Amino acid sequence: MIIMKTKIYRINGRFTMGNDSQIFVKELKAIKEEDIYQKIYSEFGSKHGINRNQINIEKIEEISADEVEDPIIKAII
């Protein structure tokens, strides 16, 4: 049995809604960095009704539990 450890990532980027561009910073848990893209696209598409081409992920960095600022992520680690 292989046990995969989840990591915590901070994602910086921007998304376009209409004529406006909004900056975002999200913290998410994932097994690997590649999973983050799908999670961001899915969440923003569902929440804001935007397409993938309206989302620009500028930076993904792995962070330690001590660096987490999101209260929901803090509660589950």
C-alpha positions in Angstrom: 0.0 0.0 0.0 1.3 3.4 -1.0 0.5 6.3 1.3 0.4 9.7 -0.5 1.1 12.7 1.7 -0.9 15.8 0.9 0.9 19.1 0.7 -0.3 22.6 1.1 0.1 25.1 -1.7 -0.4 28.9 -2.0 -1.7 29.9 -5.5 -1.4 33.5 -6.8 -3.1 34.6 -10.0 -5.9 36.6 -11.5 -9.2 36.0 -13.2 -11.3 38.1 -15.6 -15.0 38.8 -15.1 -16.4 41.0 -17.7 -14.0 43.9 -18.2 -12.5 43.6 -14.7 -9.4 41.6 -13.7 -9.4 40.3 -10.1 -6.3 39.2 -8.2 -6.6 36.1 -6.0 -4.5 34.2 -3.5 -5.7 30.7 -2.5 -4.4 28.0 -0.2 -5.3 24.4 -1.1 -4.2 20.9 -0.1 -3.2 18.5 -2.9 -1.0 15.4 -3.4 0.9 17.0 -6.2 1.2 20.4 -7.8 -0.5 19.4 -11.1 -3.7 18.7 -9.1 -3.9 22.4 -8.1 -4.7 23.5 -11.7 -7.8 21.3 -11.9 -8.9 22.4 -8.4 -8.6 26.1 -9.2 -10.3 25.8 -12.6 -13.1 23.8 -11.1 -13.7 26.1 -8.1 -13.6 29.4 -10.0 -15.7 28.0 -12.8 -18.3 26.9 -10.4 -18.2 29.9 -8.1 -17.9 32.7 -10.7 -19.2 31.0 -13.8 -16.0 31.7 -15.8 -14.0 29.6 -18.3 -10.5 28.3 -17.9 -9.1 30.8 -20.3 -10.3 33.6 -18.0 -8.1 32.3 -15.2 -4.3 33.0 -15.1 -2.4 31.1 -12.4 0.8 33.1 -12.0 2.5 31.2 -9.1 2.1 28.0 -7.2 4.4 27.4 -4.2 4.4 24.7 -1.6 4.1 26.1 1.9 4.6 24.7 5.4 1.8 24.3 7.9 3.2 27.3 9.8 2.8 29.5 6.8 -0.9 28.8 6.3 -3.2 31.8 6.6 -6.5 30.3 5.4 -8.6 29.4 8.5 -10.3 26.5 6.8 -6.9 24.9 5.8 -5.6 25.6 9.3 -8.5 23.8 10.8 -7.9 20.6 8.8 -4.2 20.3 9.2 
